[in-house]
């Protein structure tokens, strides 16, 4: 992300209300003290009154308050698109998951393998602001969205957004918006009742387009029976955090730059983490137009990229779950891996419980087994080959001993190296885990037979070594290049249907 914005170009963008710049620039209006998205419906301010920012955090830190009309909280979150600044990207993901709600910047820096001082310098260089400012802005904007879109109580909103106390929440809201949370709340919403687990519906914005058909086409043969369900109208799955069970559902909204998430989870304080996990699963923070423009420069890949505008990388709710699924998929068909995954969940996963009662649903019945249980299980008893059973139990034991094992890698190379040290995890599996589970944008499983077959189908028969060499031109977005090739194998995905926005 380039923070050296050209004011003239930015002003033309807000004059035309160009949606392509939504999430890429924000405009602070000196006469009102408000910052807006470039698509704000308000009258365009005079040029001399405008100050432009690359993200909401820098605008807020500079003393501007969020606009109540264009709602910056609904802007696509493109902060993570900082080019090759992998350390900043990893830090942003951890911040979004709540790393600075209770932790310190020094602890965050240690998790990404740099010093406190160096992390602050990286943030200032690539984002023009500090880690603390990013975290504070995200808490504020998420709280504002919850006030507008949900019926959660004021206390629950404060907890869900990550504020340390209700008093602090009230103070920040009043100082920012010049009114109390109650006054700020959408007049159509009403406080909820805390007797049972609430159903929370919230918008998940993205930078358009979004190729929902390709997303679901990839997931359809891979969803784990009893745990997930997917179709043209939505994706559903069970979740578990802190031992609490829940259900989430994602639905596309045609001609809108957001998806709708319905969340049923009793522990409201975990709501921000749930939303962040869903954003990663759905790859909502990708700057798809920039990625596509880069990949189109390759003569071999360019024509295929055009077939799938808005293509995303289907991620994972949980990196451990994805890693287990990757191991199950070694040297077998997708259908066989899905069968084994369903058997594993039915045998070792807990029955889905909501409000102390078994959840009644023909498709969603279990939560994924926790590492401690898989670490001691005899997986050969359910038909998993011995070599893969050992790989799964070893990984499970590693994660059970260190729950942050899959979130502490300092680079793609570090992740591939450490994962490959475990028995039964080779280069292909490590890159696949990094691609979908760890959200490493340059992961590339070059030995994948599907990728080699896709290249052959495009008229370019290559070996693994040749494909690896060709892939260097796709850096730093090689995982999207892999997704383009995989998608090209299935010609049933229409580029005309079910594309959002």
C-alpha positions in Angstrom: 0.0 0.0 0.0 1.5 3.3 -1.1 0.9 6.0 1.6 2.3 8.7 -0.7 -1.1 9.5 -2.2 -1.4 11.9 -5.1 -3.9 14.6 -4.0 -5.1 15.4 -7.5 -5.9 11.8 -8.3 -7.6 11.3 -5.0 -9.8 14.3 -5.5 -10.8 13.1 -8.9 -11.8 9.8 -7.3 -14.1 11.4 -4.7 -15.6 13.7 -7.4 -16.6 10.7 -9.4 -17.6 8.5 -6.4 -15.4 5.8 -7.9 -16.1 2.5 -6.1 -12.7 1.1 -7.2 -11.0 3.4 -4.6 -13.2 2.4 -1.7 -10.9 1.2 1.0 -7.9 2.6 -0.7 -8.3 6.2 0.2 -10.2 8.2 2.8 -10.8 12.0 2.7 -10.7 14.2 5.8 -12.7 17.4 5.5 -11.1 20.2 7.5 -14.2 22.3 7.7 -16.3 19.5 9.3 -13.6 17.4 11.1 -15.1 14.3 9.4 -13.4 11.6 7.3 -15.3 9.8 4.5 -15.1 7.1 2.0 -14.6 8.2 -1.6 -18.1 7.0 -2.4 -19.8 9.2 0.3 -23.1 10.6 -1.0 -22.5 14.0 0.6 -21.6 16.9 -1.6 -18.0 16.8 -2.7 -16.0 19.2 -0.5 -13.8 21.9 -2.0 -10.3 20.8 -2.9 -8.6 23.1 -0.4 -10.5 21.6 2.4 -9.5 18.0 1.7 -6.8 15.9 3.3 -6.3 12.4 2.0 -5.3 9.2 3.9 -4.4 5.7 2.8 -6.5 4.1 5.7 -9.0 4.9 8.3 -6.5 4.6 11.2 -4.4 7.5 9.9 -7.5 9.6 9.4 -8.8 8.9 12.9 -5.4 9.4 14.4 -5.2 12.8 12.7 -8.2 14.0 14.5 -11.0 13.3 12.0 -14.2 11.5 13.1 -15.9 8.8 11.0 -18.8 10.0 8.7 -22.3 8.8 9.7 -23.5 8.9 6.1 -20.9 6.8 4.2 -20.0 4.7 7.3 -16.2 4.0 7.0 -16.8 0.9 9.1 -18.3 -0.7 5.9 -15.3 0.2 3.7 -13.4 -2.8 2.4 -10.5 -3.7 4.7 -7.5 -3.4 2.4 -5.0 -2.7 5.2 -3.5 -6.2 4.7 -2.6 -5.4 1.1 0.8 -4.0 1.8 2.7 -5.7 -1.0 5.8 -7.6 0.1 5.6 -6.3 3.7 4.8 -9.8 5.0 5.6 -8.9 8.6 3.1 -6.1 8.6 0.4 -8.3 7.0 0.9 -11.0 9.7 0.7 -8.3 12.4 -2.5 -6.9 10.9 -4.1 -10.3 11.0 -3.1 -10.8 14.6 -4.4 -7.3 15.5 -7.7 -8.0 13.8 -8.0 -11.2 15.9 -7.6 -9.2 19.1 -3.8 -9.4 19.8 -3.7 -5.9 21.1 -7.0 -6.0 23.1 -5.1 -7.5 26.0 -1.5 -7.9 24.8 1.2 -5.3 24.1 3.0 -4.2 20.9 6.1 -5.9 22.3 4.3 -9.2 22.5 2.9 -8.8 19.0 6.4 -8.0 17.7 7.7 -11.2 19.3 5.0 -13.3 17.6 6.1 -12.0 14.2 9.8 -12.3 14.9 10.9 -8.7 15.1 11.7 -6.1 17.8 9.1 -3.7 19.2 10.9 -0.8 17.6 11.3 -2.4 14.2 7.6 -3.3 14.1 6.6 0.3 14.8 9.0 1.5 12.0 7.5 -1.0 9.6 3.9 0.2 10.4 4.9 3.8 9.9 6.6 3.0 6.6 3.9 1.0 5.1 0.7 2.3 6.7 1.7 5.7 8.0 0.4 4.9 11.5 1.1 2.7 14.6 -0.1 -0.8 15.6 -2.0 0.8 18.5 -3.8 3.3 16.3 -4.8 0.5 13.9 -6.2 -1.6 16.8 -8.1 1.4 18.3 -9.6 2.3 15.0 -10.7 -1.2 14.3 -12.4 -1.4 17.8 -14.2 1.9 17.2 -15.5 1.1 13.7 -16.5 -2.5 14.6 -18.5 -1.1 17.6 -20.2 1.4 15.4 -21.2 -1.4 13.0 -22.6 -3.5 15.8 -24.6 -0.5 17.1 -26.1 0.0 13.7 -26.7 -3.6 12.6 -27.4 -5.6 15.6 -29.7 -5.6 18.7 -26.9 -6.4 21.1 -27.0 -4.5 24.4 -24.5 -1.6 24.8 -22.5 -3.7 27.2 -22.3 -6.6 24.8 -21.2 -4.2 22.0 -18.4 -2.9 24.1 -17.3 -6.4 25.0 -17.6 -7.7 21.4 -15.6 -4.8 20.0 -12.7 -5.5 22.4 -13.0 -2.5 24.8 -11.5 -3.0 28.2 -14.4 -1.4 30.0 -17.9 0.0 29.4 -16.7 3.4 30.7 -13.9 3.5 28.2 -16.3 2.5 25.4 -18.8 5.2 26.3 -16.0 7.8 26.5 -14.5 6.9 23.1 -17.8 6.8 21.4 -18.9 10.2 22.8 -15.5 11.8 22.1 -15.6 10.5 18.5 -19.2 10.9 17.4 -20.3 13.6 19.9 -23.1 11.5 21.2 -23.6 8.5 23.4 -23.8 4.9 22.2 -27.5 4.9 22.9 -28.0 8.1 20.9 -25.8 6.8 18.1 -27.6 3.5 17.7 -29.8 3.1 14.7 -33.2 4.2 15.7 -34.7 1.0 14.1 -32.6 -1.4 16.3 -33.6 -2.3 19.8 -31.6 -3.8 22.7 -31.6 -7.6 22.6 -32.5 -10.1 25.3 -29.7 -12.0 26.9 -31.8 -15.0 27.9 -30.5 -17.2 25.0 -27.7 -17.2 22.5 -28.3 -14.3 20.1 -28.6 -14.5 16.4 -26.3 -11.7 15.1 -26.5 -10.6 11.5 -23.8 -8.4 10.2 -22.4 -7.2 6.8 -18.9 -8.3 5.7 -17.8 -5.7 3.1 -15.2 -6.5 0.3 -13.6 -4.8 -2.7 -15.6 -5.9 -5.8 -16.0 -8.1 -7.6 -16.4 -11.4 -5.7 -16.7 -14.6 -7.8 -19.1 -16.5 -5.5 -19.7 -19.3 -8.0 -16.0 -20.1 -8.2 -15.7 -20.0 -4.4 -18.5 -22.4 -3.8 -17.4 -24.6 -6.7 -14.1 -25.1 -5.1 -15.5 -25.8 -1.6 -18.5 -28.0 -2.7 -16.5 -31.3 -3.0 -14.3 -30.4 0.0 -16.8 -29.5 2.8 -16.7 -32.0 5.7 -20.0 -33.8 6.2 -21.5 -33.0 9.6 -19.3 -29.9 9.9 -20.0 -27.8 6.8 -22.6 -27.2 4.1 -22.3 -25.1 0.9 -24.5 -24.2 -2.0 -25.1 -21.4 -4.5 -27.1 -19.4 -1.8 -24.7 -19.8 1.1 -22.1 -21.5 3.2 -22.7 -22.8 6.7 -20.5 -24.4 9.3 -20.1 -25.2 13.0 -17.6 -23.4 15.1 -16.0 -23.7 18.6 -14.0 -21.2 20.6 -13.0 -21.5 24.2 -15.1 -24.7 24.4 -18.3 -22.8 23.3 -20.1 -24.1 20.2 -21.8 -22.0 17.6 -23.0 -21.9 14.0 -22.3 -19.4 11.2 -23.9 -18.8 7.8 -22.6 -16.7 5.0 -24.9 -15.5 2.2 -24.1 -13.6 -1.0 -26.0 -10.4 -1.8 -26.3 -9.6 -5.5 -25.3 -6.2 -6.6 -23.9 -5.3 -3.2 -20.3 -5.1 -2.1 -20.8 -7.2 1.0 -21.7 -10.6 2.2 -24.2 -11.3 5.0 -23.0 -13.2 8.0 -25.4 -14.8 10.5 -23.7 -15.8 13.7 -25.1 -17.8 16.6 -22.6 -17.8 19.4 -23.1 -17.3 23.1 -19.8 -15.7 24.0 -20.3 -12.2 22.6 -16.8 -11.1 23.6 -15.5 -13.4 20.8 -17.6 -11.8 18.1 -14.7 -9.7 16.6 -12.5 -12.8 16.4 -15.3 -14.7 14.7 -15.8 -11.9 12.1 -12.0 -11.8 11.5 -11.9 -15.6 11.0 -14.8 -15.4 8.6 -13.1 -12.6 6.6 -10.0 -14.8 6.3 -12.1 -17.9 5.3 -13.8 -15.8 2.6 -10.7 -13.9 1.6 -12.6 -10.6 1.9 -9.5 -8.4 2.4 -8.0 -9.2 -1.0 -7.4 -6.3 -3.4 -8.5 -8.5 -6.3 -8.2 -5.9 -9.1 -4.6 -5.3 -8.2 -3.8 -9.0 -8.0 -5.6 -9.7 -11.4 -3.7 -6.8 -13.1 -0.4 -8.3 -11.9 -1.2 -11.9 -13.1 -2.6 -10.7 -16.4 0.9 -9.5 -17.4 1.8 -13.2 -17.8 1.0 -14.3 -21.4 0.2 -17.8 -20.3 -2.0 -16.9 -17.3 -3.6 -13.6 -18.5 -6.4 -15.0 -20.6 -7.5 -17.4 -17.8 -7.4 -14.6 -15.2 -10.0 -12.7 -17.3 -12.4 -15.7 -17.0 -12.6 -15.4 -13.2 -13.0 -11.8 -12.1 -13.1 -11.5 -8.4 -11.5 -14.9 -7.8 -10.7 -15.5 -4.1 -8.7 -18.1 -2.1 -11.1 -20.2 0.0 -9.4 -20.1 3.4 -10.2 -21.9 6.6 -12.0 -21.3 9.8 -9.1 -22.9 11.7 -5.5 -23.6 10.5 -5.4 -26.8 12.5 -8.5 -28.1 10.9 -7.2 -27.2 7.4 -3.9 -28.9 8.1 -5.6 -32.1 9.1 -7.7 -32.0 6.0 -4.6 -31.4 3.9 -3.0 -34.5 5.3 -6.1 -36.6 4.7 -5.9 -35.4 1.0 -2.5 -36.8 0.4 -2.4 -39.2 -2.6 -6.1 -39.7 -2.7 -9.0 -38.2 -4.6 -10.9 -35.2 -3.2 -13.9 -37.4 -2.7 -12.0 -39.9 -0.7 -10.4 -37.2 1.5 -13.9 -35.8 2.2 -15.2 -39.2 3.2 -12.3 -39.7 5.6 -12.8 -36.2 7.0 -16.5 -36.8 7.7 -15.6 -40.1 9.4 -13.0 -38.4 11.6 -15.5 -35.7 12.7 -18.2 -38.1 13.4 -15.9 -40.4 15.5 -13.8 -37.8 17.4 -15.7 -34.5 17.2 -18.1 -33.4 19.9 -21.8 -33.2 19.2 -22.9 -29.6 18.4 -24.5 -28.1 21.5 -26.3 -24.7 21.6 -27.8 -23.3 24.8 -27.0 -26.7 26.5 -29.1 -28.6 23.9 -28.1 -30.7 20.9 -28.4 -28.7 17.7 -31.1 -30.1 15.4 -29.8 -29.9 11.9 -29.5 -32.6 9.2 -26.2 -31.1 7.9 -24.5 -29.5 10.9 -24.1 -31.9 13.8 -20.5 -31.8 15.1 -17.6 -29.5 15.9 -14.1 -30.4 14.7 -12.1 -32.6 17.1 -9.7 -30.7 19.4 -6.0 -31.4 19.1 -5.7 -33.1 22.5 -8.2 -35.8 21.4 -6.6 -36.5 18.0 -3.2 -36.6 19.6 -4.0 -39.9 21.4 -6.5 -41.4 18.9 -5.9 -44.6 16.9 -7.0 -43.2 13.6 -6.3 -46.4 11.7 -9.4 -47.8 13.3 -11.5 -45.5 11.0 -9.6 -46.5 7.9 -7.0 -43.8 7.8 -3.7 -45.2 6.4 -1.0 -45.6 9.1 1.4 -43.1 7.6 -1.2 -40.4 7.5 -2.5 -41.4 10.9 0.9 -40.8 12.4 1.2 -37.5 10.6 -2.1 -36.3 12.1 -1.5 -37.5 15.6 2.0 -35.9 15.6 0.7 -32.6 14.3 -2.2 -32.8 16.9 0.3 -33.4 19.7 2.4 -30.5 18.6 -0.5 -28.1 18.5 -1.9 -29.5 21.8 1.5 -28.7 23.5 1.8 -25.3 21.8 -1.6 -23.8 20.7 0.2 -21.0 18.9 2.3 -23.3 16.7 0.4 -22.5 13.5 0.3 -18.8 14.1 3.9 -18.0 15.1 5.7 -18.6 11.7 7.8 -15.6 10.8 7.7 -16.1 7.0 6.4 -18.5 4.3 9.8 -20.1 4.2 9.8 -20.6 8.0 6.3 -22.1 7.9 7.2 -24.6 5.1 10.5 -25.5 6.9 8.9 -26.1 10.3 5.9 -28.0 8.9 8.1 -30.2 6.8 10.0 -31.2 9.9 6.9 -33.1 11.1 6.5 -36.7 9.8 4.2 -37.1 6.9 4.2 -33.4 5.9 6.1 -32.8 2.7 6.5 -29.7 0.5 3.1 -29.9 -1.2 1.2 -30.3 2.1 3.2 -27.5 3.8 2.5 -25.1 0.9 -1.2 -26.1 0.8 -1.5 -25.4 4.5 0.3 -22.1 4.1 -1.9 -21.1 1.2 -5.4 -21.8 2.7 -4.8 -22.1 6.4 -2.1 -19.5 7.0 -3.1 -17.0 4.3 0.4 -16.8 2.8 -0.1 -15.0 -0.5 3.0 -16.4 -2.2 2.5 -20.1 -1.2 2.6 -22.3 -4.3 2.3 -26.1 -4.2 4.2 -26.6 -7.4 4.1 -30.4 -7.3 0.3 -30.4 -7.4 -1.0 -32.6 -10.2 -3.9 -30.4 -10.8 -1.7 -27.4 -11.5 0.4 -29.4 -13.9 -2.7 -30.7 -15.6 -4.1 -27.2 -15.9 -0.9 -25.9 -17.5 -1.1 -28.8 -20.0 -4.8 -28.0 -20.7 -3.7 -24.5 -21.5 -1.2 -25.8 -24.0 1.9 -25.5 -21.8 3.1 -29.0 -20.7 5.6 -28.4 -17.9 7.5 -30.3 -15.2 7.3 -29.4 -11.5 10.7 -27.6 -11.8 9.6 -25.7 -14.9 6.3 -24.7 -13.2 8.2 -23.5 -10.2 10.4 -21.4 -12.4 7.5 -19.9 -14.3 5.7 -19.1 -11.0 8.4 -16.6 -10.0 6.7 -14.1 -12.4 3.5 -14.4 -10.4 5.2 -13.3 -7.1 3.9 -12.1 -4.6 0.5 -13.5 -5.5 1.4 -17.1 -6.5 -1.5 -18.6 -4.5 -4.0 -16.7 -6.6 -2.2 -18.0 -9.7 -2.7 -21.5 -8.4 -6.4 -20.8 -7.7 -6.7 -19.5 -11.3 -5.2 -22.7 -12.7 -7.4 -24.9 -10.5 -10.5 -23.0 -11.5 -9.6 -23.4 -15.1 -9.9 -27.1 -14.8 -13.6 -26.9 -14.1 -15.3 -25.3 -17.1 -18.7 -25.5 -15.5 -18.1 -22.4 -13.5 -19.7 -19.7 -15.5 -18.1 -16.3 -15.5 -21.5 -14.8 -16.1 -23.4 -16.1 -13.1 -23.3 -15.4 -9.4 -20.6 -12.7 -9.5 -21.3 -10.2 -6.8 -21.1 -6.5 -7.8 
